[in-house]
Each structure stands twice: as structure tokens, then as C-alpha cells.
Amino acid sequence: MINAFVADGPEPGRWFGRTGIEEGARAILSPFENARIEAEEYRELDGERILVFVHSSGRARTSGLEVKQMLVKAADVFHVRDGKVTRLVAYWHRDRALADLGLEE
């Protein structure tokens, strides 16, 4: 079973299973219109973890602020076993991900 953990940002939390992850993603993304998360760079950390630098786009429903105007540089760490993602750790702040992993950009 997959689990997801959002380490920081406005909606930190932990979700389990596909249904839990879908609910968590909805809660995080619902304040935005046309929300998109796109990969910028992939780094294999070891045989089971991949670090992905991502950027987001979309517009905040309430303020109308474009997400890219907030200059959020995020990162995700995917844990993979037997060809399947078993865990996802999402970071709104790339620096925190690098610090948690003991890496430097």
C-alpha cells in the first residue's frame, strides 16, 4: 500500500492508500484553478529513492494570484520497490528536502 507525506507548506499531513492520497491531493489543490505540477529534474538517490524537483502552476481561486508568482521551488521523493511507488514525500520547499536528505543543491 502506498502512503504519502507532505512534510511542510500550508497543508502538511500523511495519507494512506490510493483513496487517502486522492483526498489529500484534493484538499491541497482545491484552492487553485488549473493546478499543475511539472517535473524539472530527476535524481536517483539510491536503488529505491528518486528525488524530483518540481514547479507548480495555476491560479489561487480567492486572490487570483498566479502560483508561479509565489516562486515555490518544491521537491518530491518517490520510494520505489518492485517497480511500484510505495511512498511519496512531498516538500513545498526544495531546501528542506535537500536538508532532510543530507544533500546540497
N, C-alpha and C positions, 0 to 999 in steps of 0.2 A: 504494500500500500504506500502510496506517495504521501508525503507531508510537505507543507510549505511554511516558511517562517519569514516574516517581514521584520528585519532587525531594527529599523529606525524609520524616521519620517512621520507623517501625520496619522497613519493607521498601523502601528506595529501590532503584530499578533502571530498566531500559529493556527494552521488549519490542517485537517487530516482527511485523506481520501479525496477522490475527484469531486464529490459534492461539496465538501468543505472548502476546497480550493476555489471552486466556482463561486461560492457565496462570498468568500473573502475578496476575490477579484472584483466582484460586482460592487461590494462595499467601498473598495478603494477607488474604482474607476467611475462610479456613478456620478460624482460631482463634475465630471468632464464630458464634453461633447467630442465625438470623433477621436477618442483617446487611442493612441498608438504607441507601442513600444518597439523600437527597432535596434537590432544589434549593430554595434560599431566594430567590435573586435572580440575575437575568441582566444583564450589562452588555456591550454591544457595544463593543469596543475600537477596531476598525477594520474594513475590509471583509473581513478574513479571520480575525479572532480574537474569541472571545466568552469573557468571564470569568463563571464561575458560582460563586456562594457556595453551599456545601452544608453539610448537617449529617448526621450518621450516627446510626443507632440499632441496637440489637442487644445481645447479652449475650456476654461472654467465656466460652468453654467451660470454661476451667480455674478462673478465680477467681469466676465468676458475676457479675462487675461489669457493670453496665449501661453501654454505650458512652456514652450521654448524660451519665453521671456524670463522665466524663473531660473534659467541656467542650471537645471538639475542634471548632474552627471551621475548616473546610477550604475549599479553593477548587480549581476545575479551570479550565484554559484550553484551549478547543477551537479548533483551527485548521481552517478550513473552506475548501474550494476546489471550485468547480463543484457545490455542494450536498452535498458529502460531507466527513465528518471525515477529515482526513489526519494529524492529530497531536493527542494529548491529553497535557497536562502536569498532573499531579495533585499537589496540595500538601496535606499534613496540617495545615499551619499557614498560615492566611489571611494573616498579616502577611508571611510570606516571599514569598508570591505577589505581594502588593502591592509589596513592595520590589523583586522581580525585574522587575516591570512598570513601576517608577518611578511608582507611584500611592500615594495615601494613602486610608484609609477615611474 
